Amino acid sequence: MKDVVIIGGGVVGLWCAWHLVREGKQVTVIDRNELIDGCSFGNAGMIVPSHFTPLASPGIISKGIRWMFRKDSPFYIRPRLNLELAQWLYLFYRSTTKKHVSESASLLKDLHEESRELYRMLNQSPGFNFGFEQKGILMLYKTEAAEKDEIETAEAAHQLGIEAIQLSVERLKEVEPGLQMSVKGAMYYPGDAHLIPQLFMQQMISHLNQSGVEFYTSKTVTGIQDDRERNCTVLLKDGEIISCKNVIVASGSWSGKLMQKSGYYLPMQDGKGYSMTLKSPPLMPVIPSILHEARVAITPMGNDLRISGTLEISGMDDLIKEHKVNGILKSVPEYYPEMDMTNPGQVWYGYRPCTPDGMPYVGRFKKDSNIILATGHAMMGLSLAPATGRMVVEVLQNNPKNWNNNLDPARFSKG
């Protein structure tokens, strides 16, 4: 019988494995792919204590309704007759309160900061050099309404102890002297950081292999059986059966479907996002940025530049929607007029696992369950993964601390 089986070899699953190995656990990671692609490879690479507001927050419903009528909108929910989507939307609506944001903000900030320091430490360890840099993030804005939003967010950040500095156009010229900007100003968060996600994934997989972690790749899990007597059974599509003491579900957007196949209810919707990586562009920023109105992220990664954006909840498909990609590309020169987007390279897409309240599921599915969830991080998977791994160890040790009911999977699960 195996000790711990982790379903999902993305950034969250790998950080869970890293923490568990340090605790002396025997770890097996199962993934449906070959660990060469996915959201953990193609994301914006940002570690963001500044992002302390969950997706479900006041005002997002009205924005979503307006954006639904724009093909190139940054946030889109495709209307369709689907009971699971209707249930998710109802729970999402219930969560868009100031009380929810207030209860979540401090926790998210602490988890992001913990993760940032774990990335910093790991980047300095033998065998690792994945481009971790703490240069902060610029929240660029063009309009008075966006400036007001950023000032309000900065005020909330200050209350949490997060440094936020408003920069004028003149000050922006000093921090980005080699790049022209067409903006009204920016909010600068010096505590944020970034890395090159594909390098991190390659180096972490290599490290875990050397540490004795067993990888089962290109294996599809069809179900999990939990007898609640200190063991689980993992069923694979090829007929193989794996017995283990605990299962960690860290399979991103597929987590909800996997739990449903296993007879459990876990509200989850996939949020498709796109990215493009410009190879050695002649012009690129020094500091990562997020374009406020466009909701597009710009991240320098070594000699390359990654551009990413959109959150599209429309059901999983293999379609690359050109109007979404064009919307992202069109927005960049609106903020950086000198940047050429005519040759963006190959378009990548992936799915972010979105919970109804914008907070991840971390913990036992039920108090007496051997199934532990580590999923539902939406766009913050990379930024929250190291801290999530630490929490999973605490759950296994039945000693969860420094977190609250917002991370408890039982808040929505009906078993």
Secondary structure, DSSP 8 states (H G I E B T S, - for coil): -EEEEEE--SHHHHHHHHHHHHTT--EEEE-SS-SS-SHHHHS--EE-TT--S-SS-TTHHHHHHHHTT-TT-SEEE-----HHHHHHHHHHHHH-SHHHHHHHHHHHHHHHHHHHHHHHHHHTSTT-----B---EEEEE-SHHHHHHHHHHHHHHHHTT---EEE-HHHHHHHSTTS----SEEEEETT-EE--HHHHHHHHHHHHHHTT-EEE-S--EEEEEE-SSS-EEEEETTS-EEEEEEEEE--GGGHHHHHHHTT-----EEEEEEEEEESS-S---SS-EEETTTTEEEEEETTEEEEEEEEEES-------HHHHHHHHHHHHHHSTT---S----EEEEEEEE-TTS--EEEESSTT-SEEEEE--GGGHHHHHHHHHHHHHHHHTT---S--GGG-GGGT---
